[in-house]
Amino acid sequence: MQIDRNGYGPQVVPGHGACQYCGRTDRPLQRHEVFHGAYRSKSKRLGAWVQLCDECHDKLHHHDAEIDRELKAWMQSNIMAHYGWTLERFRLEFGKNYEEWRMNE
């Protein structure tokens, strides 16, 4: 796997120049590690990051829990499919089942 000089592996779901949350193409894009905190480095390396427009990225970092939950559940399913992981393997790597967590919030 090719890692860039900032520690980012290729995106699991390439964004193609659009915000991966709202789909806008007319705003600057910023990288966001979907699983942050203790899992930030792993997110970068495994491609669990997205391009968000500056507006969505700002909302997310001002504690918009809905965006955070949706991105985590969406990325979980993509990571599992991309790497062929079981739910147990995903939990080992990222600590919990975010699809279930989203439904229970």
BELVENTA-V516057 format. One record per run of one state. SS is the DSSP state (A for helix, B for strand, O for the rest). FROM is the first residue (numbers start at 1). TO is the last residue. If there is no record, write none. Layout:
((SS & FROM & TO) (SS & FROM & TO))
This chain:
((O & 1 & 28) (B & 29 & 33) (O & 34 & 36) (A & 37 & 46) (O & 47 & 48) (B & 49 & 53) (A & 54 & 61) (O & 62 & 64) (A & 65 & 83) (O & 84 & 86) (A & 87 & 94) (O & 95 & 97) (A & 98 & 104) (O & 105 & 105))
